[in-house]
Amino acid sequence: MAEALLEVKNVKKYFKTPKGMLHAVDDVTFSINKGETLGVVGESGCGKSTTGRVVLRLLEPTAGQILMEGQDIAKLSEGQMRSKRKEMQMIFQDPLASLDPRKTVGQIIEEPLKIHNIISSRAERQKRVLELMEIVGLAQRYYATYPHELDGGRRQRIGIARALSMNPKFIVCDEPVSALDISIQAQILNLLEDLQQEMGLTYMFITHDLSVVHHFSNNIAVMYLGKIIELASSDELFAHPTHPYTQALLSAIPVPKLENRRERIILKGEITSPINLPKACRFASRCLYATKQCFGEEPDLKEIAPGHQVACFLKDKPD
Amino acid sequence: MSERMKNGAASEYALEIENLNVEYHVDKEVVHALNGISLKVKKGETIGLVGETGAGKTTTGLSILRLIPSPPGVVKGTIRVMGEDIGSLSEKQMEAIRGKLVSMIFQDPMTSLNPTKTVNDQIAEVIRLHDKIGKKEAAAKAGDMLEMVGIPRDRGVEFPHQFSGGMKQRVVIAMALACSPEILIADEPTTALDVTIQAQVLDMIRDLKKQYNMSMIMITHDLGIVAEICDTVAIVYAGSIVEYGTLEDIFNRTAHPYTVGLFGSLPNMDDRTQRLKPIQGLMPDPTNLPSGCPFSPRCPRATAECFAKKPELQNIGGEHLVACHLVKEG
């Protein structure tokens, strides 16, 4: 059996708002095996990015454990966490907003090496930066250029090189290809795949793009209003989506094919507010099959097949 | 507006574009945004304009409304809306066309709405601009439009910020359809929306299009949306149409290496382990286009001829047009 690199147990992240507590992440539990990818999907506001940030402790969890190789990083002091962060990096959606516009490509990639004092000799550092640039497919001539002079794909490569500079074990990729054109998106996805193979990286891949997540992930967690509502292997989830929300979500993907079109499930309404949630299934108000029970109780994640968990009361809904 | 335009009897096409060229003269450089685009859209037909950032999709849409700022824009070529050459119209005549004969929906609904006016007032404003009716009547019609796009009439008194992204896009669509246009230009109308909301909005656009028998130009980068909504497709690359045909031509008889590359870049939903086949390199700089085929620097099959001479669109069967030296007729 593969070994878990990261285990997240009952993690919550609440935000205080004038209207009440906002349950951004509400009791999520999952684990990611070494060298594998967990895809986290869901729509705007479902808590997927917040989960990514909490896992890296860029946001402090309200409750729960985050075990990185068995060690609970939620309990680490700030100093300990800083050094732990070398192992845990992040790649952001908007490469331009996450790169300092006043620094050159070389300086951006070099910065973490300086901060963590990993390579003190300037010449050695430059050598390492050029090496990283080669790994991510950035030509050496861009060493002294600024991010705004480059296109989106190259900017994203800078972000990846910077994350790799620490030799991380784990990378949270938050919508890393959403801002890119299709042909460039495929280049970056292939790069991330190659890096995973070569360096044994473990990814948490956050996205709203279901065809990308299917291609890229071993396992997929579907989130809705701060909860994981379904968790399964990528193939299992796409073959047997079980939660009514997952079914609707998958059926809504526009498929670039003329044959074998799926029947669409059109959901009514929109995501509700994560503030002052009633004790009920969070999807009940939009669910096509909701019963009285769904409006009165909250379902827990239950295993329905090996490795396939679903949070839904319904048993005899259509497949 | 002439009589001819009103009943549109002059042509079987709602829109004809012939050899459209758009350049922007900025400083000492010339940006070649569109380089000789020609296309025709029949009444009631939906054409998909597909391409990546900077291909010229939006510029094409704006040209049809004559909204290219000049200077720095220089527009050449002919555009006929319901048979009438819009190049010969005065600015005043053009204002009568915008929103009445041709409407456009933009990608970002947040920036297309006025934050200081209630949504009902904004829709009524468009109606009163084109139809000579009273305030009360216009307000009532605006309410009808809201209901048509699935928003309860009584929410018309609210302001845009009180609506979610999907609802705002519905308001924008209601506004675009308020005067029953002949042609709707939809510029990435669902790109900013979540996938379940996108499905709702696409469904609605399709129904309304049928109901109004509109022609539509769907500008998108998403081949999945094209497969669901469009009748014909134009693949745009660096300001030129490189492939044009029916849905079947483009999806099942893909001919141009760029179109092949676009499909290869998409994850295979049936086999997730299949490696993506991206197109190498980047879109050319529009101030410095290659002298031959615009795709030649990225094309895996390019020959000496491709670097030397820009290929013309040629018919390879039915209505399937391809601009490629390597694709022969038949």
Boltz contact constraints between the chains, C-beta under 6 A:
constraints:
  - contact:
      token1: [A, 43]
      token2: [B, 194]
      max_distance: 6.0
  - contact:
      token1: [A, 44]
      token2: [B, 194]
      max_distance: 6.0
  - contact:
      token1: [A, 151]
      token2: [B, 282]
      max_distance: 6.0
  - contact:
      token1: [A, 181]
      token2: [B, 52]
      max_distance: 6.0
  - contact:
      token1: [A, 181]
      token2: [B, 53]
      max_distance: 6.0
  - contact:
      token1: [A, 182]
      token2: [B, 265]
      max_distance: 6.0
  - contact:
      token1: [A, 183]
      token2: [B, 265]
      max_distance: 6.0
  - contact:
      token1: [A, 183]
      token2: [B, 278]
      max_distance: 6.0
  - contact:
      token1: [A, 183]
      token2: [B, 279]
      max_distance: 6.0
  - contact:
      token1: [A, 186]
      token2: [B, 265]
      max_distance: 6.0
  - contact:
      token1: [A, 186]
      token2: [B, 276]
      max_distance: 6.0
  - contact:
      token1: [A, 186]
      token2: [B, 278]
      max_distance: 6.0
  - contact:
      token1: [A, 187]
      token2: [B, 278]
      max_distance: 6.0
  - contact:
      token1: [A, 189]
      token2: [B, 276]
      max_distance: 6.0
  - contact:
      token1: [A, 190]
      token2: [B, 276]
      max_distance: 6.0
  - contact:
      token1: [A, 211]
      token2: [B, 267]
      max_distance: 6.0
  - contact:
      token1: [A, 211]
      token2: [B, 269]
      max_distance: 6.0
  - contact:
      token1: [A, 212]
      token2: [B, 267]
      max_distance: 6.0
  - contact:
      token1: [A, 214]
      token2: [B, 272]
      max_distance: 6.0
  - contact:
      token1: [A, 215]
      token2: [B, 267]
      max_distance: 6.0
  - contact:
      token1: [A, 215]
      token2: [B, 272]
      max_distance: 6.0
  - contact:
      token1: [A, 234]
      token2: [B, 272]
      max_distance: 6.0
  - contact:
      token1: [A, 248]
      token2: [B, 196]
      max_distance: 6.0
  - contact:
      token1: [A, 252]
      token2: [B, 195]
      max_distance: 6.0
  - contact:
      token1: [A, 252]
      token2: [B, 196]
      max_distance: 6.0
  - contact:
      token1: [A, 252]
      token2: [B, 199]
      max_distance: 6.0
  - contact:
      token1: [A, 254]
      token2: [B, 224]
      max_distance: 6.0
  - contact:
      token1: [A, 254]
      token2: [B, 225]
      max_distance: 6.0
  - contact:
      token1: [A, 254]
      token2: [B, 228]
      max_distance: 6.0
  - contact:
      token1: [A, 255]
      token2: [B, 224]
      max_distance: 6.0
  - contact:
      token1: [A, 256]
      token2: [B, 223]
      max_distance: 6.0
  - contact:
      token1: [A, 256]
      token2: [B, 224]
      max_distance: 6.0
  - contact:
      token1: [A, 256]
      token2: [B, 227]
      max_distance: 6.0
  - contact:
      token1: [A, 256]
      token2: [B, 266]
      max_distance: 6.0
  - contact:
      token1: [A, 258]
      token2: [B, 227]
      max_distance: 6.0
  - contact:
      token1: [A, 258]
      token2: [B, 251]
      max_distance: 6.0
  - contact:
      token1: [A, 266]
      token2: [B, 199]
      max_distance: 6.0
  - contact:
      token1: [A, 266]
      token2: [B, 200]
      max_distance: 6.0
  - contact:
      token1: [A, 266]
      token2: [B, 203]
      max_distance: 6.0
  - contact:
      token1: [A, 267]
      token2: [B, 196]
      max_distance: 6.0
  - contact:
      token1: [A, 270]
      token2: [B, 164]
      max_distance: 6.0
